[in-house]
């Protein structure tokens, strides 16, 4: 096994958080930084990136960890992480979400504390509103439908705000170009001699002993390599980070023994507290006129299935907040195919403050073996999530029944009341998993991402969020990474 030269900082994971950390920490020319990414780095030249990864309207699925897996398991394996394959949307949660975080991590985690970093992230990611001219007939109808039901319009859903409403979330795009985190954060940093980007390098484990990390073992393009550093930052995501920790002997001792890993630090919280925005879909049948309109957009390369979000509230959420996103969608199916000229249309109800918690465990200490992920959607023992989901479907049906939308699509045969088992079986996710390395006194990390019991290791990504925000998670994670990078560097950037 060969040894690479040591670095001041090694960052494990080139997703949105890793890109922020690499860019910010390498601003000091005296600090050497190595960013390790399991997937490919397609480089600074846009022409070398696959066309599918550049299209802001597409949801590419080639650069992922596990092909043909359950939909909730989809995670990016490419520089830029989820920002390279997701829907490009940016929304912001409720003030109460960040108050929950601040209660655990301190005032910098509050909405006010994160605000300068939210603005910095929005600028770096080139957030732009969706012009009216880009909206499909279905999306224009969705906006009119929300207004018809009395929801107020929200001009910018990436800004802090209270209450329900509707709008078009801004996207990280320049025209049709997906402006991912690799472009937004690493373009200006690539020329720095103190930054190295090591792509196609899969982490095996951290070498841990005496309460410190002494190296990180990885497979870099077929070569076994050990990197050493003074500080290790784990940013492999909600599924990747706990798996790396457990393979390294950091996690629940009883489970580690089951998979043959020697325990270095017994942290039962590793892999626990998995939370995601679960969803149920109300399918609709499009009219021939809507199919024709969508086909014209698709032929012009301008079809984006989902452009409008409605923040809705049930009786189960706090006053002034929301617990649902209603997404009217019309476009090519996310999974499977339809005949040419036919499109998938519906309204999806997403639970934005779920009570259910899942977990992640190792199947094996072998890094080539995918972890065992159990999201446990709609499974909270009190049945609150099921109640919110049922109400969400009712509100989705109200939206579909408005004058503005029923001219474009109609519900199919009215089904009977679904059983709890049928709802759970039909549940999907928003692809916003968080919480498997949660911060807290008795959890996995503290308010600066420091792993309990390991002096020179921090986790900085969505896995450390103790609760899920009422929003798409990309913008909050970018803001958190900016904030924690500022703590590491002792700076508060102003851009």
KABEL-V69183 format. One record per backbone hydrogen bond with DSSP energy under -1.0 kcal/mol. NH is the residue of the N-H (numbers start at 1). CO is the residue of the C=O. E is the energy in kcal/mol with one decimal. If there is no record, write none. Layout:
BEGIN
NH;CO;E
NH;CO;E
END
This chain:
BEGIN
2;224;-1.4
4;226;-2.0
7;228;-2.3
9;32;-2.0
10;231;-2.2
11;34;-3.1
12;233;-3.2
13;36;-3.1
19;15;-2.6
20;16;-1.8
21;17;-2.6
22;18;-2.6
23;19;-2.1
24;20;-2.6
25;21;-2.8
26;22;-1.4
27;24;-1.1
31;28;-2.2
33;194;-3.1
34;9;-2.2
35;196;-3.1
36;11;-3.2
37;198;-2.5
48;45;-2.1
49;46;-1.7
54;51;-1.1
56;176;-3.0
58;55;-1.3
64;62;-1.3
65;75;-2.0
73;70;-2.1
74;71;-1.7
77;63;-2.7
79;40;-2.4
80;14;-3.1
81;78;-2.5
83;80;-1.4
84;81;-2.2
85;82;-1.6
86;82;-2.1
90;170;-1.2
92;157;-1.7
97;94;-1.2
98;94;-1.1
99;95;-1.7
100;96;-1.7
101;97;-1.5
102;98;-2.7
103;99;-1.9
104;101;-1.4
105;101;-3.5
106;102;-2.0
109;106;-2.0
110;107;-1.7
114;110;-2.3
115;111;-1.1
118;114;-2.4
119;115;-2.2
120;116;-1.8
121;117;-2.4
122;118;-2.4
123;119;-2.0
124;120;-2.4
125;121;-2.4
126;123;-1.3
127;122;-2.1
128;171;-2.0
134;131;-1.9
135;132;-1.4
140;136;-2.5
141;137;-2.2
142;138;-2.2
143;139;-2.2
144;140;-2.1
145;141;-2.4
146;142;-2.3
147;143;-2.1
148;144;-2.3
149;145;-1.4
150;147;-1.6
151;146;-2.2
154;166;-3.5
159;156;-1.3
163;320;-2.6
165;311;-1.7
166;152;-2.2
167;309;-1.9
171;128;-2.3
172;88;-1.2
173;171;-1.5
174;177;-2.2
177;174;-2.3
178;54;-3.0
179;172;-2.3
180;178;-1.2
184;180;-2.7
185;181;-2.5
186;182;-1.2
190;186;-1.9
192;189;-1.9
195;192;-1.6
196;33;-2.4
198;35;-3.1
200;39;-2.6
201;37;-2.2
202;219;-2.3
204;217;-3.0
205;217;-1.1
207;215;-3.2
209;212;-2.5
212;209;-1.3
214;207;-3.7
216;227;-2.4
217;205;-2.8
218;225;-2.8
219;202;-2.9
220;223;-3.0
221;200;-1.9
223;220;-1.6
225;218;-3.0
226;2;-1.5
227;216;-2.4
230;7;-1.1
231;8;-1.8
232;456;-2.4
233;10;-2.9
234;458;-3.4
235;12;-3.1
241;237;-2.8
244;240;-2.3
245;241;-2.4
246;242;-2.6
247;243;-2.4
248;244;-1.1
249;246;-1.7
250;245;-2.8
251;265;-2.1
256;252;-2.6
257;253;-2.1
258;254;-1.3
259;255;-1.2
260;257;-1.2
261;256;-2.9
264;249;-3.2
265;249;-2.1
267;251;-1.8
267;265;-1.0
270;267;-1.7
271;436;-3.0
272;269;-1.7
274;358;-1.4
275;434;-2.3
278;276;-1.0
279;428;-2.0
280;349;-1.8
282;347;-2.7
284;345;-2.6
285;410;-3.8
287;408;-2.7
291;287;-2.2
292;288;-2.1
293;289;-2.2
294;290;-2.7
295;291;-2.3
296;292;-2.0
297;293;-1.6
298;294;-2.6
299;295;-2.5
300;296;-1.4
301;298;-1.4
302;297;-3.1
309;167;-2.7
310;326;-1.8
311;165;-3.6
312;324;-2.0
317;314;-1.4
321;318;-1.8
323;312;-1.6
324;312;-1.8
325;350;-1.6
326;310;-2.7
327;348;-2.6
329;346;-2.7
330;305;-2.2
331;344;-2.1
342;339;-2.0
344;331;-2.9
346;329;-2.2
347;282;-2.1
348;327;-2.4
349;280;-2.9
350;325;-2.9
351;278;-3.1
352;323;-2.0
358;274;-3.5
359;374;-2.3
360;271;-2.8
361;372;-2.5
369;366;-1.9
372;361;-3.0
374;359;-2.6
379;376;-1.1
383;380;-1.8
387;383;-1.8
388;384;-2.5
389;385;-2.7
390;386;-2.4
391;387;-2.1
392;388;-2.5
393;389;-2.1
394;390;-1.7
395;391;-2.4
396;392;-2.3
397;393;-2.1
398;394;-2.0
399;395;-2.0
400;396;-2.4
401;397;-1.6
402;399;-1.3
406;402;-2.7
408;405;-2.2
409;405;-1.5
410;285;-2.0
423;419;-2.2
424;420;-2.5
425;421;-2.4
426;422;-1.6
427;424;-1.1
428;279;-2.2
430;277;-1.6
434;275;-2.2
435;462;-1.6
437;463;-3.0
438;435;-1.1
439;464;-2.1
440;445;-2.7
443;440;-1.0
444;438;-3.0
445;438;-1.4
446;450;-1.5
449;446;-2.1
451;457;-2.6
452;444;-2.5
454;451;-2.0
455;211;-3.0
457;454;-1.0
458;232;-2.3
459;449;-2.7
460;234;-2.3
464;461;-1.6
465;462;-1.3
471;469;-1.7
477;473;-2.3
478;474;-2.4
479;475;-2.5
480;476;-2.6
481;477;-2.7
482;478;-2.4
483;479;-2.5
484;480;-2.8
485;481;-2.2
486;482;-2.1
487;483;-1.6
488;484;-2.0
489;485;-2.1
490;486;-1.4
491;486;-1.5
END
